[in-house]
Amino acid sequence: MFICIAGAAGAVVANRLTEDPKVSVLLLEAGGSNENILDSEAPAFAGLMAPGTSWDWNFTSTPQAAINNRSVAAARGFLLGGSTSLNFMVYTRGSAEDWDRYASITGDRGWSWDSLQPYIRKNEHFVSQPSTKHADPEPQFNPKVHGFNGINAVSLEGFPKDINERVIRTVQERSAEFPFNQDMNSGKQLGVGWVQATVDKGVRSSSATSYLGPRFMKRPNLHVLLNARVTRVHGNRSNRGRMAFNSVEFTQDAGGTSHTVTASKEIILSAGVFMTPHILLHSGVGDSASLKELGINAVHHLPSVGRNLREQPSTRNQWLVTSKMTQETFAQNATFFSEQVDTWQRTKTGPLVDPPNSFLAWLRLPRDSSIFKRFHDPTPGPHTAHFEFIIANGLLSRAVPATGNFLRFGTAVVQPMSVGSVTINSTNPLDHPVINYNLLTSEYDLFVLREAFRQSNRFLSHPVWKDYLISPPTNATTDDEINAYIRANAGPMNHPIGTAAMSAKHAKDGVVDPHLKVKGVDGLRVVDASIFPITPTAHTQAPTYIVAERAADLIKASWGLK
Ligand SMILES: Cc1cc2nc3c(=O)[nH]c(=O)nc-3n(C[C@H](O)[C@H](O)[C@H](O)COP(=O)(O)OP(=O)(O)OC[C@H]3O[C@@H](n4cnc5c(N)ncnc54)[C@H](O)[C@@H]3O)c2cc1C
């Protein structure tokens, strides 16, 4: 039997391993069910899922020095499907160069873009939304680079927005600066393109609805236990002194009672970027000196656990607009809200079928940018972005102003240089991890976010926006003014990675080897977004799914399974 923790990646592994009826998997999830939650199912309501709800772990970061000492929400899904049950559903794979760099860092060609193509297709089930024509005026995606028979649904926008024509005209008429990219998931991501999202005919497709959907949950060898919070993993030391992990300790009543379950084969940690290192550290796997100082029995010295936290810093940049039909309208007009919920519940059509974001742009700084005199270029090559625009027809959240409609023109640094950490400060595994993003502490990140903001203003200076925009998010123009705006407003994109990073087999740093086994011990693997050594130039769910699809094959191969 394998024991696995649920989430984006854990669900994939559990599904793939139980394809073999002789293999059984126990999937443990700290949160509850994903079913019958309107805000999770209706894509337009994604912004209502977190932060500050019972579906979120409700973590907050430590005070972040470079953003005016603000602590920021570090949202993570606390329900089956993990963060894929509450994320914004954007589907981006990153650039081919990103994956080729992982192959080169790990010395394993299996992580290269070309080698991963079968896994990308195993994950993806590209579907058409019923309510829009996507061949007009030109195709909005390239079918040659998509999978149509995978498990997790991906589709284009299903309900047209006021902003669409304006974005397209800007791109057509300013193509030198903002070229159109028909399909940012081809491996060549640069340019502006339509969002592809994990939506299945108007309904969120999460790892819970897809990989743990009814057709798979029927398998007698797949066992899912909800409200089961893993506190530690345990093992024995062999005669040669090597730790072999084989059991998982968990609680279903907030620590009142504790249970232990034993894996005859392997334990797969897929608790995500914050909780995977948290479980490892509480189990005595981490930097021995710090663990001893806390009073935790250090069973395996692995100093990289929890280090290398990387997050994409962003600002939302909300413009007041003349439109009366943006995402805010749902919160401001109760009649419209209930009519649209009714339409969606009956027909799965209307504005609720789409997540908030309509377009993304992946862009680079000029080659002669002054920042490269002081910093090396962190991108893996010329076809990978330095920054991103995230363009949305408003945003429905729990903090929508009573009046006013907005264009949300987010900007983000997609290859950040600031590095943070996840640590613990108590011996109680029910305490939250200590999350320090170190957001924007690198001068490079601040520079790129500033340039991205300036570029977003260039984009919106096209005359097509004149009768649409009422007022900007800020009047800042000088470096100092924009820096002050960024420091007051920046936050995380919710795309953290890196806290159990993979490295080459014999490399001294890193937490897992290229086959995702925890270095120096037996019986323990990590399969989730924490294994990325460097940020993928992407929103992180598709990269995590891709990792998990390959991981399932690596695990099968280890045990001689089909
Ligand atoms: C608000 C938000 C918006 C996002 N938007 C997007 C987007 O639009 N596109 C995109 O690509 N990515 C997005 N992401 C990121 C994406 O969802 C994550 O990168 C991805 O889900 C990571 O997968 P994972 O398997 O590493 O972790 P998760 O999906 O977070 O899963 C971890 C799971 O482990 C469970 N768990 C944790 N600790 C324990 C424990 N001790 N015991 C038992 N269970 C435990 C959690 O409850 C959770 O179910 C977003 C994330 C958030 C939070």
The ligand as an SDF file (V2000), in Angstrom:
LIG
                    3D

 53 58  0  0  0  0  0  0  0  0999 V2000
   -5.8970   31.6220   -4.3980 C   0  0  0  0  0  0  0  0  0  0  0  0
   -5.0400   30.8290   -5.3540 C   0  0  0  0  0  0  0  0  0  0  0  0
   -5.1520   31.0680   -6.7210 C   0  0  0  0  0  0  0  0  0  0  0  0
   -4.3630   30.3460   -7.6080 C   0  0  0  0  0  0  0  0  0  0  0  0
   -4.5870   30.4990   -8.9450 N   0  0  0  0  0  0  0  0  0  0  0  0
   -3.9220   29.7030   -9.8130 C   0  0  0  0  0  0  0  0  0  0  0  0
   -4.2390   29.7400  -11.2010 C   0  0  0  0  0  0  0  0  0  0  0  0
   -5.1540   30.4360  -11.6510 O   0  0  0  0  0  0  0  0  0  0  0  0
   -3.5230   28.9350  -12.0310 N   0  0  0  0  0  0  0  0  0  0  0  0
   -2.5170   28.1380  -11.5770 C   0  0  0  0  0  0  0  0  0  0  0  0
   -1.8600   27.4950  -12.3870 O   0  0  0  0  0  0  0  0  0  0  0  0
   -2.2230   28.0590  -10.2710 N   0  0  0  0  0  0  0  0  0  0  0  0
   -2.9180   28.7960   -9.3810 C   0  0  0  0  0  0  0  0  0  0  0  0
   -2.6670   28.6740   -8.0480 N   0  0  0  0  0  0  0  0  0  0  0  0
   -1.5870   27.7600   -7.6190 C   0  0  0  0  0  0  0  0  0  0  0  0
   -1.9320   26.2800   -7.7510 C   0  0  0  0  0  0  0  0  0  0  0  0
   -3.2400   26.0070   -7.3410 O   0  0  0  0  0  0  0  0  0  0  0  0
   -0.9120   25.4820   -6.9440 C   0  0  0  0  0  0  0  0  0  0  0  0
    0.3720   25.7200   -7.4880 O   0  0  0  0  0  0  0  0  0  0  0  0
   -1.1350   23.9800   -6.9620 C   0  0  0  0  0  0  0  0  0  0  0  0
   -2.4110   23.6420   -6.5040 O   0  0  0  0  0  0  0  0  0  0  0  0
   -0.0730   23.3420   -6.0790 C   0  0  0  0  0  0  0  0  0  0  0  0
   -0.3430   21.9820   -5.9450 O   0  0  0  0  0  0  0  0  0  0  0  0
    0.2400   21.1380   -4.7430 P   0  0  0  0  0  0  0  0  0  0  0  0
   -0.1290   19.7270   -4.9880 O   0  0  0  0  0  0  0  0  0  0  0  0
    1.6520   21.4980   -4.5540 O   0  0  0  0  0  0  0  0  0  0  0  0
   -0.4960   21.7020   -3.4330 O   0  0  0  0  0  0  0  0  0  0  0  0
   -2.0220   21.9170   -3.1070 P   0  0  0  0  0  0  0  0  0  0  0  0
   -2.8490   21.8730   -4.3350 O   0  0  0  0  0  0  0  0  0  0  0  0
   -2.1030   23.1490   -2.2720 O   0  0  0  0  0  0  0  0  0  0  0  0
   -2.4090   20.6440   -2.2390 O   0  0  0  0  0  0  0  0  0  0  0  0
   -1.8940   20.3630   -0.9730 C   0  0  0  0  0  0  0  0  0  0  0  0
   -2.9370   19.5300   -0.2360 C   0  0  0  0  0  0  0  0  0  0  0  0
   -2.3740   18.9540    0.9200 O   0  0  0  0  0  0  0  0  0  0  0  0
   -3.2850   19.0800    1.9850 C   0  0  0  0  0  0  0  0  0  0  0  0
   -2.4960   19.0870    3.2180 N   0  0  0  0  0  0  0  0  0  0  0  0
   -1.5770   19.9930    3.5950 C   0  0  0  0  0  0  0  0  0  0  0  0
   -1.0490   19.6490    4.7850 N   0  0  0  0  0  0  0  0  0  0  0  0
   -1.6530   18.5070    5.1490 C   0  0  0  0  0  0  0  0  0  0  0  0
   -1.5270   17.6730    6.2860 C   0  0  0  0  0  0  0  0  0  0  0  0
   -0.6800   17.9650    7.2780 N   0  0  0  0  0  0  0  0  0  0  0  0
   -2.3020   16.5660    6.3550 N   0  0  0  0  0  0  0  0  0  0  0  0
   -3.1740   16.2610    5.3580 C   0  0  0  0  0  0  0  0  0  0  0  0
   -3.3400   17.0320    4.2640 N   0  0  0  0  0  0  0  0  0  0  0  0
   -2.5780   18.1400    4.1630 C   0  0  0  0  0  0  0  0  0  0  0  0
   -3.9620   20.4110    1.7220 C   0  0  0  0  0  0  0  0  0  0  0  0
   -5.1620   20.5520    2.4610 O   0  0  0  0  0  0  0  0  0  0  0  0
   -4.1490   20.3390    0.2280 C   0  0  0  0  0  0  0  0  0  0  0  0
   -5.3080   19.6470   -0.1180 O   0  0  0  0  0  0  0  0  0  0  0  0
   -3.4250   29.3910   -7.1210 C   0  0  0  0  0  0  0  0  0  0  0  0
   -3.3240   29.1510   -5.7560 C   0  0  0  0  0  0  0  0  0  0  0  0
   -4.1270   29.8490   -4.8730 C   0  0  0  0  0  0  0  0  0  0  0  0
   -4.0220   29.5550   -3.4030 C   0  0  0  0  0  0  0  0  0  0  0  0
  1  2  1  0
  2  3  1  0
  2 52  2  0
  3  4  2  0
  4  5  1  0
  4 50  1  0
  5  6  2  0
  6  7  1  0
  6 13  1  0
  7  8  2  0
  7  9  1  0
  9 10  1  0
 10 11  2  0
 10 12  1  0
 12 13  2  0
 13 14  1  0
 14 15  1  0
 14 50  1  0
 15 16  1  0
 16 17  1  0
 16 18  1  0
 18 19  1  0
 18 20  1  0
 20 21  1  0
 20 22  1  0
 22 23  1  0
 23 24  1  0
 24 25  2  0
 24 26  1  0
 24 27  1  0
 27 28  1  0
 28 29  2  0
 28 30  1  0
 28 31  1  0
 31 32  1  0
 32 33  1  0
 33 34  1  0
 33 48  1  0
 34 35  1  0
 35 36  1  0
 35 46  1  0
 36 37  1  0
 36 45  1  0
 37 38  2  0
 38 39  1  0
 39 40  1  0
 39 45  2  0
 40 41  1  0
 40 42  2  0
 42 43  1  0
 43 44  2  0
 44 45  1  0
 46 47  1  0
 46 48  1  0
 48 49  1  0
 50 51  2  0
 51 52  1  0
 52 53  1  0
M  END
$$$$
